[in-house]
């Protein structure tokens, strides 16, 4: 099994890119890969309860469904701890399955061979 770490910095500001990140993440899970989604900058909002409700880019499934499918199918949803602070997002606001992580977790994944793709 390969390790993939996808990096999403987008939310409501670019629903298409945020959706595409989760489409690729779900495809990786379907292909049997170990997939981690790293959310940073405004992408951290995607891991908060209710944020993605009603967001849908043309040609894509609703963002909320894409995120839920990713978590339900065993994807690791990592949320940048440094990025939530200026946005006043607390752990109680995160969707089930989301995990606050520090930079060290991302660096460790990279050092251990995770292939990466960013939005």
C-alpha positions in Angstrom: 0.0 0.0 0.0 1.3 3.4 -0.9 1.2 6.5 1.3 -0.3 9.7 -0.1 -0.6 13.0 1.6 -2.8 15.5 -0.1 -2.7 19.2 0.9 -5.7 21.5 0.6 -5.6 25.2 1.4 -9.0 26.0 -0.1 -12.6 26.3 1.2 -15.4 28.6 0.2 -12.9 30.8 -1.6 -12.4 28.1 -4.2 -14.9 25.3 -3.8 -13.8 23.6 -7.0 -10.2 23.2 -5.8 -11.4 22.0 -2.3 -13.7 19.5 -4.0 -11.0 18.3 -6.4 -8.7 17.6 -3.4 -11.3 15.4 -1.8 -12.2 13.7 -5.1 -8.5 12.7 -5.6 -8.3 11.6 -1.9 -11.4 9.4 -2.3 -9.9 7.9 -5.5 -6.8 7.1 -3.6 -8.7 5.3 -0.9 -10.7 3.4 -3.5 -7.4 2.3 -5.1 -6.3 0.9 -1.7 -3.8 3.6 -0.8 -3.2 5.0 2.7 -4.4 8.6 2.2 -4.0 11.6 4.5 -5.6 14.9 3.8 -3.7 17.8 5.3 -5.8 20.9 5.7 -4.0 24.2 6.1 -4.7 28.0 5.8 -8.4 28.4 4.9 -8.6 24.7 4.1 -9.0 24.0 7.8 -12.6 25.3 7.6 -13.5 22.2 5.6 -13.0 20.2 8.8 -15.5 22.2 10.8 -19.0 21.1 11.5 -21.5 22.6 9.0 -19.0 24.6 7.0 -19.3 22.6 3.8 -23.1 22.3 3.9 -24.5 23.7 0.7 -21.1 24.1 -1.0 -20.9 22.4 -4.4 -18.7 23.1 -7.4 -20.2 22.7 -10.9 -19.6 19.1 -12.0 -18.7 17.8 -8.5 -20.6 16.0 -5.7 -21.4 18.3 -2.8 -18.3 19.1 -0.8 -19.9 17.9 2.5 -20.5 14.5 0.9 -16.9 14.3 -0.4 -15.5 15.0 3.0 -17.8 12.6 4.8 -17.0 9.8 2.2 -13.3 10.4 2.8 -13.6 10.0 6.6 -16.1 7.1 6.4 -13.7 5.2 4.1 -10.8 5.5 6.5 -9.0 8.6 5.2 -7.0 10.5 7.8 -8.2 14.1 8.0 -5.4 16.2 9.5 -6.0 19.8 10.5 -3.1 22.2 11.0 -3.0 23.2 14.6 -1.2 26.5 13.9 -3.8 27.4 11.2 -6.8 27.0 13.4 -5.5 29.4 16.1 -5.9 32.7 14.1 -9.3 31.4 12.9 -10.5 30.7 16.5 -11.4 27.1 15.6 -11.5 24.8 18.6 -11.3 21.0 18.6 -15.0 20.8 19.5 -15.9 22.5 16.2 -14.2 19.8 14.1 -16.1 17.1 12.2 -15.8 13.5 13.6 -12.6 11.9 12.3 -10.7 15.2 12.0 -7.5 15.4 14.0 -5.4 18.5 15.0 -1.8 18.0 14.1 1.4 20.0 14.2 4.0 20.5 11.5 6.0 17.6 12.9 3.3 15.1 11.8 3.5 16.4 8.2 7.3 16.3 8.1 7.3 12.8 9.5 4.8 11.6 6.8 7.1 13.2 4.1 10.2 11.6 5.6 8.5 8.3 5.7 7.9 8.4 1.9 4.4 9.9 1.5 3.8 11.1 -2.0 2.2 14.6 -2.1 -0.1 16.8 -4.2 -1.3 20.2 -3.2 -4.2 22.5 -3.9 
